[in-house]
Amino acid sequence: MTTTIKPGEGVSRYLRLYRVLSQALTERHYRSGRPMPSEPRLMRDYGVSRSTVRRALARLEAEGRIERIRGSGTFARDRGDPAAAPGDLAAVLDGEAGSPGAATRRTIAFQRVATPAFLLAESPAFGATALLIRRVHQVGREPVMLETAHLPQEVGSGLTRQQLGVDGGVLLTVLAAGGHRSASLEREFAALGADPLAANSLGIAVGAPVFSVRTLARDALHRIVAHITCLYRPDRYEAHATIRISRPKP
C-alpha cells in the first residue's frame, strides 16, 4: 500500500506520515508479528527524509502500536496486547474510559464576559453576560483538545473553578451534579484551520487542521445549559457514531 504525502500548509510531513501509518495499523494492513516496510522503503514510497520517517515511527512506538527491534525491523503490535496504547483517545477525553489520571484538564480561562451575539440571537434569556470557561485537555503531557464553553448567568453563577475538577472534569457532568441537567444535545461537526489561540494551546501551526465539535446543551424546558466548542487534534481523536435504522410498523 502506497499513499502519496502531499504538501499541506501548517501540517508537518512527519505528522502526515504518522497519520497514514496510524490508519494502516488501525485497518490491519500491517499484521502483528510481521515486519513493516523498512525505513529506506518508507522514504522511497512516501518521498520523505529518514528523520521524518524516524520521528513518525518513534511516535507510534511511544503509543505502543509498533515495536522496533534492532537488526530485525519494525513490527506492528497486537491490538489485543494490554501494553498497546489506543490511538483513538475519544473515550478517555469524554470521560468514558481510562484511569482517572489518563486525561488531565488545565483551565486557562474562567471569567465573566459579554455574551456573544450569536448566543443572544439563539436565546435572549441567556443573559447579557456569560461565564467563559476555556480548558486544554491533555493525555500524558500532550495537549489534544481545546474546550471553550459559555454558560448562561443562571447556570454559571453557582459554579466555581474548583468544581471543574470533580466528576472526572466532564463539564456537562459537573453541571448536572449542580442541578443543571441536559435533556438534549445539538451537535455540529466541522474541519477548521487552527487560529492562533488553538495553535498555541495544542502545539500546532496556525492554519493546521483541527476537528471542531460544537455542542448546544438544553434542559427539559429547552433552555440552554451550555454552549461548548471543542477543537481536537485530528491525529489524536476520532468520532464514531452508531445509526440504527428501524422499519416503520405497517
Secondary structure by P-SEA (a helix, b strand, c coil): ccccccccccccaaaaaaaaaaaaaaacccccccccccaaaaaaaccccaaaaaaaaaaaaaaccbbbbccccbbbccccccccccccccccccccccccccbbbbbcccccccccaaaaaaccccccbbbbbbbbbbccccccbbbbbbbcccccccccccccccccccaaaaaaaacccccbbbbbbbbbcccaaaaaaaccccccbbbbbbbbbbcccccccbbbbbbcccccbbbbbbbbbbcccc
